[in-house]
Amino acid sequence: MKILEALHKDAILTHLTSQDKNGIIHELAAPVARIAGVEFQELVRVLTERERLGSTGIGMGIAIPHGKINGIDSLVMGFGLHRKGVDFDTLDRRPAHLFFLLLTPESCTGLHLKALARIARMLKDEMFKNKLLQAKTPEEVIAIIQPEDEEF
């Protein structure tokens, strides 16, 4: 599974401005909803319901909000970078800076889990994570992910 097959350039936001979890979800969801062809409010509802089950803030400055939704055929991803960091109820209680939003079809549990595992594995690499933290444009994010993506 290649990240860049699901991550559209228009869904890469390198200057998130929201100051709370709800705002970040709204910022990330807007381009993903447009690209996936789903209702923005429905996507926000799905992501918010998933957060109620337990935070998708995994710690180490990372959050991976995700959800499943009817009406799409394949995985759609978004990426966001918040320079100052925001409280996302992470496991380690530290602010989250890097966000990957995953949206998968309702019926594709395997794809959902594979995508989560792939992103988590990539973000364990501190050098990779630090490069993403320094990215200023969507093109830079793509250039940072591409070599990692080619390994799979």
C-alpha positions in Angstrom: 0.0 0.0 0.0 1.5 3.3 -1.1 0.7 6.4 0.9 1.0 8.8 -2.0 -1.7 6.8 -3.9 -4.2 7.9 -1.2 -2.8 11.3 -0.2 -3.9 14.0 -2.6 -1.7 17.2 -2.8 -4.8 19.3 -2.0 -5.3 17.5 1.3 -1.8 18.4 2.6 -2.1 21.3 4.9 1.3 22.5 6.2 0.0 25.5 8.2 -2.9 24.3 10.5 -4.1 27.1 12.7 -6.8 25.6 14.9 -6.1 25.6 18.6 -8.1 22.5 19.6 -8.9 19.0 18.6 -12.3 19.9 17.1 -10.8 22.7 15.0 -8.0 20.4 13.7 -10.6 17.8 12.7 -12.6 20.4 10.8 -9.5 21.8 9.1 -8.3 18.3 8.0 -11.7 17.1 7.0 -12.6 20.0 4.6 -10.2 19.0 1.7 -10.6 15.2 2.3 -14.4 15.5 2.1 -14.1 17.4 -1.1 -11.7 14.9 -2.7 -13.6 11.9 -1.5 -17.0 13.3 -2.6 -18.6 13.0 0.9 -20.5 15.5 2.9 -18.2 17.6 5.1 -20.5 17.4 8.2 -20.8 13.6 7.8 -17.1 13.2 7.7 -16.7 15.4 10.8 -19.4 13.3 12.6 -17.6 10.1 11.7 -14.2 11.4 12.9 -15.7 12.9 16.1 -17.5 9.7 17.0 -14.2 7.8 16.5 -12.5 10.2 18.9 -15.1 9.5 21.5 -14.1 5.9 21.5 -10.5 6.9 22.3 -8.1 9.5 21.2 -6.3 8.9 17.9 -3.4 11.0 19.3 -0.8 8.3 19.6 1.8 10.4 21.2 5.3 11.6 20.2 3.7 14.6 18.5 1.5 12.5 16.2 -2.3 12.0 15.8 -4.0 9.8 13.2 -7.7 10.7 13.1 -9.5 8.1 11.1 -12.8 6.7 10.2 -14.9 4.5 7.9 -17.6 5.9 5.7 -20.1 4.7 3.1 -20.0 6.1 -0.4 -16.3 5.9 -1.2 -14.4 3.2 -3.1 -10.9 3.6 -1.8 -8.7 5.0 0.9 -8.4 8.8 1.0 -5.8 10.5 3.2 -5.0 14.0 4.4 -2.0 15.4 6.2 -1.6 18.4 8.5 1.2 20.1 10.2 0.7 22.4 13.2 3.9 24.3 14.0 3.1 25.1 17.7 1.3 21.9 18.4 -2.2 21.4 19.8 -3.7 19.4 22.6 -5.1 16.3 20.9 -5.5 14.1 24.0 -2.4 12.2 23.1 -1.4 9.1 25.1 1.8 11.0 26.3 -0.1 14.2 27.0 2.2 16.2 24.7 1.0 18.4 21.9 0.4 16.9 18.5 2.2 18.5 15.5 1.8 15.9 12.7 -1.6 14.7 11.6 -2.6 12.0 9.1 -6.3 11.7 8.5 -7.5 8.4 7.1 -10.8 7.8 5.5 -11.7 4.3 4.3 -14.8 2.6 2.9 -17.1 1.1 5.5 -16.5 -2.4 4.2 -12.6 -2.3 4.1 -11.4 -3.1 7.6 -8.2 -4.7 6.3 -7.3 -1.6 4.3 -8.0 0.6 7.3 -5.7 -1.4 9.6 -3.0 -1.6 6.9 -3.0 2.1 6.4 -2.8 2.9 10.1 0.0 0.4 10.6 2.0 1.8 7.6 1.8 5.4 8.8 2.7 4.5 12.4 5.7 2.5 11.1 6.9 5.4 9.0 6.5 7.9 11.8 8.7 5.8 14.2 11.7 7.0 12.1 12.8 10.1 13.9 14.6 11.5 10.9 11.5 11.1 8.7 9.4 12.7 11.4 11.8 15.6 11.7 11.8 16.2 8.0 8.0 16.3 8.0 8.0 18.8 10.9 10.2 21.2 8.7 8.1 20.9 5.6 6.7 24.2 4.3 4.7 23.2 1.3 2.6 20.2 0.1 5.3 19.5 -2.5 7.9 19.2 0.3 5.7 16.8 2.2 5.3 14.6 -1.0 9.1 14.7 -1.6 9.7 13.6 2.0 7.2 10.7 1.8 8.1 9.5 -1.7 11.4 7.7 -0.8 9.7 6.0 2.2 6.8 5.0 0.0 9.0 3.4 -2.6 10.3 0.9 0.0 6.9 -0.8 0.0 
